Amino acid sequence: MRNRRFLVVPLVLLGFVLMFALAATVAAVPPDKEPTEPLEPFVISGACAFDVLVDAVFDRGMFKAFYDQEDHVRRFAITGALRVRLTNLSSGESIDLNVSGPAFVEPQPDGTTLVAGPGPWLHFFIEDLPALALVRGRTEFLIDQEGNWELLSVAGNVQDVCQMLADS
């Protein structure tokens, strides 16, 4: 009988914790969700010894805005699937890459914006990375009020896409 009493107290406490967690969830403002704009084909010049055409093969992105209880934007997320075909415009050779991200964007109190995510991402013209890079791993950037990007960290596999396209 004594053992049951010790079991009942934690279960009652667990019930209260779950009730408060559920109440907080119900009170939260649900995120706005909408599909991302379709990726239009574009050319990257100057990253490789040749121009590279970027074209979406599969694009099912989702943009989500998350709010706090006062209805202020807390963060954004870009999720979903994005596969691109990169074409070496000199040789005609191409490769298909998954660059789905996701990306998480958080406005900071000082006016900067933190962008982070586990990748895979396609980056171009980012200091300390190959000029055209595929990153499979966590990447973090800070964007200042003028729109300048600062690479904070990269953890994972970084591949030189120019080399991949030259070798294909």
C-alpha positions as CSV (number, residue, x, y, z in Angstrom):
1,M,0.0,0.0,0.0
2,R,2.8,2.4,0.8
3,N,4.4,1.9,-2.6
4,R,1.2,2.9,-4.3
5,R,1.1,6.3,-2.5
6,F,4.6,7.1,-3.8
7,L,3.4,6.2,-7.2
8,V,0.2,8.3,-7.0
9,V,2.0,11.6,-6.0
10,P,4.3,11.6,-9.1
11,L,1.3,10.7,-11.3
12,V,-0.7,13.6,-9.9
13,L,2.2,16.0,-10.4
14,L,2.7,14.7,-14.0
15,G,-1.0,15.4,-14.6
16,F,-0.6,19.0,-13.5
17,V,2.5,19.5,-15.6
18,L,0.7,18.1,-18.7
19,M,-2.4,20.3,-18.0
20,F,-0.2,23.5,-17.9
21,A,1.8,22.4,-21.0
22,L,-1.5,21.8,-22.9
23,A,-2.9,25.2,-21.7
24,A,0.3,27.0,-22.9
25,T,0.1,25.3,-26.3
26,V,-3.6,26.2,-26.7
27,A,-2.8,29.8,-25.8
28,A,0.0,30.1,-28.4
29,V,-0.6,31.8,-31.7
30,P,-0.5,29.2,-34.5
31,P,2.1,29.8,-37.3
32,D,1.2,31.2,-40.7
33,K,2.0,28.8,-43.4
34,E,2.2,29.4,-47.1
35,P,4.1,27.9,-50.1
36,T,7.4,29.6,-51.0
37,E,7.6,31.4,-54.3
38,P,8.7,29.0,-57.0
39,L,12.4,29.2,-57.7
40,E,13.0,30.8,-61.1
41,P,16.0,29.7,-63.2
42,F,19.0,32.0,-62.7
43,V,22.7,32.0,-63.6
44,I,25.6,32.3,-61.2
45,S,28.6,34.1,-62.8
46,G,32.0,34.5,-61.3
47,A,31.9,31.7,-58.8
48,C,33.4,29.1,-61.1
49,A,35.5,29.3,-64.2
50,F,32.2,28.9,-66.1
51,D,28.7,30.2,-65.6
52,V,26.3,27.9,-63.8
53,L,22.6,27.7,-64.5
54,V,20.5,26.9,-61.4
55,D,17.1,25.5,-62.2
56,A,14.5,23.9,-59.8
57,V,13.8,20.2,-60.6
58,F,11.4,19.8,-57.6
59,D,10.2,22.7,-55.5
60,R,7.7,22.2,-52.7
61,G,8.9,24.7,-50.1
62,M,6.9,26.0,-47.2
63,F,7.3,29.3,-45.5
64,K,6.2,29.4,-41.8
65,A,6.0,32.5,-39.5
66,F,5.9,31.8,-35.8
67,Y,4.5,34.3,-33.3
68,D,4.7,34.8,-29.6
69,Q,1.6,35.2,-27.4
70,E,1.5,39.0,-28.1
71,D,1.4,38.2,-31.9
72,H,4.9,39.4,-32.6
73,V,7.0,37.4,-35.1
74,R,9.4,35.2,-33.1
75,R,11.0,33.4,-36.0
76,F,10.5,32.1,-39.6
77,A,11.2,28.7,-41.0
78,I,11.6,27.6,-44.6
79,T,11.0,23.9,-44.9
80,G,10.0,21.4,-47.6
81,A,11.8,19.9,-50.5
82,L,14.0,21.7,-53.1
83,R,16.1,19.9,-55.6
84,V,18.0,21.9,-58.2
85,R,19.8,21.1,-61.4
86,L,23.1,22.9,-61.8
87,T,24.4,23.1,-65.3
88,N,27.9,24.1,-66.4
89,L,27.1,26.4,-69.3
90,S,30.5,25.8,-71.0
91,S,30.3,22.0,-71.1
92,G,26.6,21.4,-70.8
93,E,27.3,18.9,-68.0
94,S,24.8,19.0,-65.1
95,I,24.3,17.6,-61.6
96,D,21.1,17.4,-59.5
97,L,21.4,18.4,-55.8
98,N,19.0,18.3,-52.8
99,V,19.3,21.7,-51.2
100,S,16.1,21.5,-49.1
101,G,17.6,23.0,-45.9
102,P,15.6,23.7,-43.7
103,A,16.4,27.3,-42.7
104,F,15.4,29.0,-39.5
105,V,15.4,32.8,-39.4
106,E,15.3,34.7,-36.1
107,P,15.2,38.5,-35.8
108,Q,17.6,39.6,-33.0
109,P,17.0,42.5,-30.5
110,D,19.9,44.5,-32.0
111,G,18.3,44.5,-35.4
112,T,20.4,41.7,-36.9
113,T,19.0,38.5,-38.1
114,L,20.3,35.0,-37.3
115,V,19.9,32.4,-40.0
116,A,20.7,28.8,-39.2
117,G,19.8,25.3,-40.3
118,P,21.1,21.8,-40.7
119,G,21.3,21.8,-44.6
120,P,21.8,20.7,-47.2
121,W,22.2,24.2,-48.6
122,L,23.7,25.7,-51.7
123,H,25.8,28.7,-50.8
124,F,27.6,31.0,-53.2
125,F,30.0,33.9,-52.6
126,I,30.1,33.3,-48.9
127,E,33.5,34.1,-47.3
128,D,35.5,31.2,-45.9
129,L,33.6,28.7,-48.2
130,P,34.2,27.6,-51.8
131,A,32.7,30.2,-54.1
132,L,29.9,27.7,-54.9
133,A,29.4,25.3,-52.1
134,L,27.1,22.5,-51.1
135,V,26.9,22.2,-47.3
136,R,25.5,19.1,-45.6
137,G,25.5,20.1,-42.0
138,R,24.7,23.0,-39.7
139,T,25.4,26.5,-41.0
140,E,24.8,29.8,-39.1
141,F,24.9,33.3,-40.5
142,L,24.3,36.8,-39.1
143,I,22.7,39.4,-41.3
144,D,23.2,43.0,-40.3
145,Q,20.8,45.9,-40.9
146,E,22.5,46.7,-44.3
147,G,22.0,43.1,-45.6
148,N,25.6,42.0,-45.1
149,W,26.0,38.3,-44.4
150,E,28.6,37.1,-41.8
151,L,29.3,33.3,-41.6
152,L,29.3,32.4,-38.0
153,S,29.9,28.6,-38.2
154,V,29.8,25.6,-40.5
155,A,29.8,22.0,-39.2
156,G,29.5,19.1,-41.6
157,N,30.5,18.2,-45.1
158,V,31.4,21.1,-47.5
159,Q,31.8,20.3,-51.2
160,D,33.1,22.6,-53.9
161,V,30.3,22.5,-56.5
162,C,32.5,24.1,-59.2
163,Q,34.8,21.1,-58.9
164,M,31.8,18.7,-59.0
165,L,30.6,20.4,-62.2
166,A,34.0,20.4,-63.8
167,D,34.5,16.7,-63.1
168,S,31.0,15.5,-64.2
